[in-house]
Amino acid sequence: MKQCSHMTNMTPDRIMLQNMKKNQSEGFRQYAQRWREVAIRVQPPLLEKETIMLFINTLKTSFINHMLGSATKSFLDIVMSGEMIENAVRSGKIDAREEA
């Protein structure tokens, strides 16, 4: 959180959300929670569909490819799908070349 301390006084915007990336040391759920905490503060507020699209676009391409086949009705659906993909990568069921 130290690295973001200079941004605590800034109201986040859509561009800031688009530029966020998952750290290698954090799990998918942790990244989704960190991203969502920033997204909640964006003004004007995001619609659910916009939230989903912005979040998915922050993921690595190969991760997105696995997400595209799943139903994404809500942000929670995305988080659940992401965790399933992350677990498949860890167990070797999905090639992990670009998923980190």
Secondary structure as GFF3:
##gff-version 3
##sequence-region A 1 100
A	DSSP	three_ten_helix	2	7	.	.	.	ID=ss1
A	DSSP	alpha_helix	14	19	.	.	.	ID=ss2
A	DSSP	alpha_helix	28	39	.	.	.	ID=ss3
A	DSSP	alpha_helix	48	56	.	.	.	ID=ss4
A	DSSP	alpha_helix	61	67	.	.	.	ID=ss5
A	DSSP	alpha_helix	75	90	.	.	.	ID=ss6
###
